[in-house]
Amino acid sequence: MPSQRYAIIVSGERFHFTRDQLESEPGNYFATYFFGGFQEATNNVKELILEKDPLLFKHIQTHLRGYKVFPIPKEYLPAYMDEVTALENLEKDADFFGLESLCRLTKAEARRIVTIRAKDAALKSPLPISPLPISPLPRSPPKPLGIQYRTWVRIIS
């Protein structure tokens, strides 16, 4: 008997799952929606419609299928998000859907990216330059060239 398929439609894009995939992380939103406490579960509904970013949701699907999600290739990030913003948004979605392990992994990846960027920035920044020249030997004070005196005379009449 083939396993039943479930569809999650994200902003018009259809993502297919098996029951095992949806239940791979206990207590998550999808497992509860299809098999738990939601009314849809009692009506044997096989579709869920969401308004989220489909490119970010692809990483949720990858996670639920048991695959490694990180690092995310640049071409799998929404064009309007940089890497850190995409990770922050993925973490929010993972938290909303009750995917605790994906949430932890996403936080760790975001910290890793920020740390790498900070190290790269430190390496690229120029070293501070001392305003005084560095001399290998101690200097002696300059010798006077000679003393000159000037006398001012004021004539009082």
DAKAWO-V835700 format. One line per field, one symbol per residue. burial: 1 if it has 24 or more other ideal C-beta (glycine too) atoms within 12 Angstrom, else 0. Layout:
BEGIN
burial: ???
END
This chain:
BEGIN
burial: 0000011101000010100011111001111011100000000001010101101111111111000011010000110000110111111011001110111011001100100000000000000000000000000000000000000000000
END
